[in-house]
Amino acid sequence: GVMGTGEMGSAAAALLRASGFRVRQWSRSGRRSVEGCESFAGPAGLPAFLQRSEILVNLLPLTRDTEDIVSWELLSQLPRGACFVNGARGGHVVEADLLRALDCGQLAQAVLDVYREEPLPASSRLWKHPGVRLTPHTAAVTNIETSMEQIVENWRRNIAGEPLLNVVDASAGY
């Protein structure tokens, strides 16, 4: 299951679907879904989404509503022995709850690309936990060519008085 249906979540869901995976998606708002994926939305849809997600990929934006969302309450609803991948933000994860889920077998493995504190302190249990794989915050590398295309296009639009592309909604947090 992929948490998040924005640019990263939709791209990941589409790639997983094209690779033959049965993909489920969840978003807080339910505004977007990838064709061929089972979609769930809002707090009411979260339990059904989690109950059959053997691999949970978090690609949510970090907002007041999603901070600490990956807690024991959420992880305990996954099938026993599930895997968790976090490619979004470290602030989504309650680290003590993640370790608890790994220690008791609720989670078999966690792959983490982001951490609440970066760089990850040498004293963190995550470094030595046998069920954890760590990557150095490289899940989403910026493509300079496409970034520059967007910057130039927005500059042109700004001068022409046209609406800009991909404007951040400060009230939503992304």
VOPAGU-2260 file (C-alpha; in pm, 1 decimal, decimal comma):
REM VOPAGU-2260
SITE   aa  ch    i         X         Y         Z
SITE  GLY   A    0       0,0       0,0       0,0
SITE  VAL   A    1     115,8     352,3     -82,4
SITE  MET   A    2      28,8     631,1     160,0
SITE  GLY   A    3       7,8     954,4     -36,0
SITE  THR   A    4    -136,6    1025,5    -377,1
SITE  GLY   A    5      60,5    1337,1    -465,4
SITE  GLU   A    6     336,6    1345,1    -727,2
SITE  MET   A    7     565,7    1096,9    -549,6
SITE  GLY   A    8     290,7     864,1    -426,8
SITE  SER   A    9     117,3     849,7    -764,2
SITE  ALA   A   10     445,5     789,6    -947,8
SITE  ALA   A   11     541,6     510,6    -705,9
SITE  ALA   A   12     196,7     349,8    -730,9
SITE  ALA   A   13     207,6     359,9   -1111,9
SITE  LEU   A   14     557,0     204,6   -1120,9
SITE  LEU   A   15     460,5     -67,4    -875,5
SITE  ARG   A   16     142,9    -138,7   -1073,6
SITE  ALA   A   17     341,7    -158,9   -1400,2
SITE  SER   A   18     578,8    -404,4   -1226,1
SITE  GLY   A   19     291,6    -639,7   -1151,3
SITE  PHE   A   20     212,6    -549,1    -791,0
SITE  ARG   A   21    -145,4    -519,3    -665,9
SITE  VAL   A   22    -138,0    -164,6    -535,3
SITE  ARG   A   23    -356,4       5,7    -278,9
SITE  GLN   A   24    -340,7     380,3    -219,6
SITE  TRP   A   25    -450,9     595,4      70,5
SITE  SER   A   26    -471,3     970,9     104,2
SITE  ARG   A   27    -619,8    1200,2     361,9
SITE  SER   A   28    -825,5    1384,1      99,3
SITE  GLY   A   29    -900,0    1124,2    -170,6
SITE  ARG   A   30    -837,0    1381,3    -443,6
SITE  ARG   A   31    -628,4    1162,9    -672,0
SITE  SER   A   32    -577,9     794,6    -752,1
SITE  VAL   A   33    -382,4     589,5   -1002,6
SITE  GLU   A   34    -579,3     380,4   -1251,6
SITE  GLY   A   35    -580,3      14,0   -1159,1
SITE  CYS   A   36    -506,9      81,0    -791,3
SITE  GLU   A   37    -754,1      25,2    -511,2
SITE  SER   A   38    -809,5     363,7    -343,7
SITE  PHE   A   39    -892,7     454,8      14,7
SITE  ALA   A   40    -933,1     798,4     168,6
SITE  GLY   A   41    -960,8     977,5     497,7
SITE  PRO   A   42    -949,6     843,3     851,1
SITE  ALA   A   43   -1245,7     612,1     780,5
SITE  GLY   A   44   -1059,8     441,2     493,8
SITE  LEU   A   45    -729,3     394,1     675,3
SITE  PRO   A   46    -804,2      69,6     867,5
SITE  ALA   A   47    -925,8    -119,1     557,1
SITE  PHE   A   48    -623,8       9,7     362,3
SITE  LEU   A   49    -378,3    -103,8     629,0
SITE  GLN   A   50    -530,8    -446,5     699,9
SITE  ARG   A   51    -421,5    -588,0     362,6
SITE  SER   A   52    -104,3    -383,7     300,6
SITE  GLU   A   53     184,0    -629,3     333,6
SITE  ILE   A   54     428,2    -357,8     230,0
SITE  LEU   A   55     352,6      -2,3     342,2
SITE  VAL   A   56     524,2     281,3     156,3
SITE  ASN   A   57     492,2     626,3     313,2
SITE  LEU   A   58     507,3     916,0      66,6
SITE  LEU   A   59     277,9    1159,4     246,6
SITE  PRO   A   60     356,0    1528,2     282,0
SITE  LEU   A   61     454,6    1624,3     637,0
SITE  THR   A   62     178,7    1840,2     783,5
SITE  ARG   A   63      22,4    1892,4    1126,5
SITE  ASP   A   64    -220,8    1613,5    1033,4
SITE  THR   A   65      44,0    1361,8     924,7
SITE  GLU   A   66     317,3    1422,9    1182,9
SITE  ASP   A   67     364,9    1103,9    1389,4
SITE  ILE   A   68     108,6     916,7    1174,5
SITE  VAL   A   69     333,6     608,1    1163,0
SITE  SER   A   70     272,4     510,0    1522,9
SITE  TRP   A   71     200,5     184,1    1703,8
SITE  GLU   A   72    -170,3     246,5    1641,0
SITE  LEU   A   73    -109,2     248,6    1263,5
SITE  LEU   A   74     158,7     -24,0    1249,6
SITE  SER   A   75     -48,1    -264,6    1459,9
SITE  GLN   A   76    -321,1    -261,0    1191,6
SITE  LEU   A   77     -86,3    -401,0     924,6
SITE  PRO   A   78     -69,3    -777,3     867,3
SITE  ARG   A   79     181,7    -935,9    1105,1
SITE  GLY   A   80     526,0    -951,3     941,4
SITE  ALA   A   81     461,2    -656,2     708,1
SITE  CYS   A   82     736,6    -430,2     577,7
SITE  PHE   A   83     751,2     -51,1     603,0
SITE  VAL   A   84     929,1     189,8     366,3
SITE  ASN   A   85     962,0     559,7     448,8
SITE  GLY   A   86    1070,4     782,8     162,7
SITE  ALA   A   87     884,1    1093,3     278,9
SITE  ARG   A   88     981,1    1265,5     604,8
SITE  GLY   A   89    1122,3    1145,6     934,8
SITE  GLY   A   90     857,2    1341,3    1125,6
SITE  HIS   A   91     593,8    1093,5    1014,5
SITE  VAL   A   92     743,8     813,6    1224,0
SITE  VAL   A   93     728,8     762,8    1598,9
SITE  GLU   A   94    1066,9     590,7    1618,6
SITE  ALA   A   95    1000,8     411,8    1950,7
SITE  ASP   A   96     679,1     265,9    1805,6
SITE  LEU   A   97     859,2     154,2    1489,1
SITE  LEU   A   98    1123,2     -24,3    1697,5
SITE  ARG   A   99     852,4    -181,8    1913,1
SITE  ALA   A  100     678,9    -314,7    1599,0
SITE  LEU   A  101    1008,0    -457,5    1470,8
SITE  ASP   A  102    1107,3    -608,8    1806,4
SITE  CYS   A  103     778,0    -795,5    1851,5
SITE  GLY   A  104     753,8    -916,6    1489,1
SITE  GLN   A  105     460,5    -698,6    1389,5
SITE  LEU   A  106     698,7    -561,5    1124,7
SITE  ALA   A  107     955,7    -786,7     960,3
SITE  GLN   A  108    1155,8    -503,6     811,4
SITE  ALA   A  109    1175,0    -126,9     775,2
SITE  VAL   A  110    1358,0      56,2     497,3
SITE  LEU   A  111    1419,9     416,5     597,0
SITE  ASP   A  112    1551,0     694,5     376,9
SITE  VAL   A  113    1460,3     980,0     610,3
SITE  TYR   A  114    1485,9    1033,7     984,7
SITE  ARG   A  115    1341,1    1269,6    1241,9
SITE  GLU   A  116    1695,0    1389,6    1312,1
SITE  GLU   A  117    1936,9    1408,7    1018,4
SITE  PRO   A  118    2203,5    1299,9    1009,0
SITE  LEU   A  119    2086,9    1002,4    1211,4
SITE  PRO   A  120    2273,5    1010,9    1545,1
SITE  ALA   A  121    2534,2     737,6    1598,5
SITE  SER   A  122    2349,2     641,5    1918,4
SITE  SER   A  123    2025,8     553,2    1734,4
SITE  ARG   A  124    1910,8     190,1    1768,0
SITE  LEU   A  125    1816,0     201,9    1399,3
SITE  TRP   A  126    2182,1     163,5    1295,8
SITE  LYS   A  127    2218,7    -183,1    1446,4
SITE  HIS   A  128    1865,6    -322,2    1435,0
SITE  PRO   A  129    1863,2    -638,9    1218,9
SITE  GLY   A  130    1522,1    -552,3    1073,2
SITE  VAL   A  131    1620,5    -204,3     954,9
SITE  ARG   A  132    1783,5     -99,2     627,9
SITE  LEU   A  133    1902,1     261,9     610,6
SITE  THR   A  134    1966,9     474,0     303,0
SITE  PRO   A  135    2121,2     823,7     302,3
SITE  HIS   A  136    1815,6    1036,9     209,2
SITE  THR   A  137    1839,0     956,2    -161,7
SITE  ALA   A  138    1485,4     830,3    -238,5
SITE  ALA   A  139    1395,4    1135,3    -445,3
SITE  VAL   A  140    1685,4    1299,6    -622,7
SITE  THR   A  141    1603,8    1628,9    -793,6
SITE  ASN   A  142    1634,6    1620,0   -1171,0
SITE  ILE   A  143    1813,7    1945,8   -1258,2
SITE  GLU   A  144    1688,4    1951,1   -1618,2
SITE  THR   A  145    1318,6    1922,5   -1534,5
SITE  SER   A  146    1358,0    2156,3   -1235,9
SITE  MET   A  147    1511,7    2422,8   -1455,5
SITE  GLU   A  148    1233,7    2379,6   -1712,7
SITE  GLN   A  149     976,5    2447,4   -1440,5
SITE  ILE   A  150    1167,2    2748,1   -1304,5
SITE  VAL   A  151    1196,2    2902,1   -1651,7
SITE  GLU   A  152     828,5    2832,8   -1728,1
SITE  ASN   A  153     718,1    2989,9   -1398,6
SITE  TRP   A  154     939,1    3291,9   -1463,9
SITE  ARG   A  155     774,7    3330,8   -1805,7
SITE  ARG   A  156     426,9    3293,0   -1654,7
SITE  ASN   A  157     503,2    3544,6   -1381,4
SITE  ILE   A  158     613,7    3807,0   -1634,8
SITE  ALA   A  159     305,9    3735,9   -1850,7
SITE  GLY   A  160      72,6    3761,6   -1550,4
SITE  GLU   A  161     -32,2    3396,8   -1583,9
SITE  PRO   A  162     -89,3    3154,6   -1292,8
SITE  LEU   A  163     224,7    2974,0   -1175,8
SITE  LEU   A  164     269,0    2595,4   -1186,8
SITE  ASN   A  165     294,0    2380,5    -873,0
SITE  VAL   A  166     224,3    2654,6    -621,4
SITE  VAL   A  167     248,2    2548,8    -257,3
SITE  ASP   A  168     -75,3    2580,6     -61,0
SITE  ALA   A  169      54,2    2713,2     271,2
SITE  SER   A  170    -274,0    2632,5     447,2
SITE  ALA   A  171    -246,5    2264,1     343,0
SITE  GLY   A  172     125,8    2247,8     421,5
SITE  TYR   A  173     235,6    2130,5      75,1
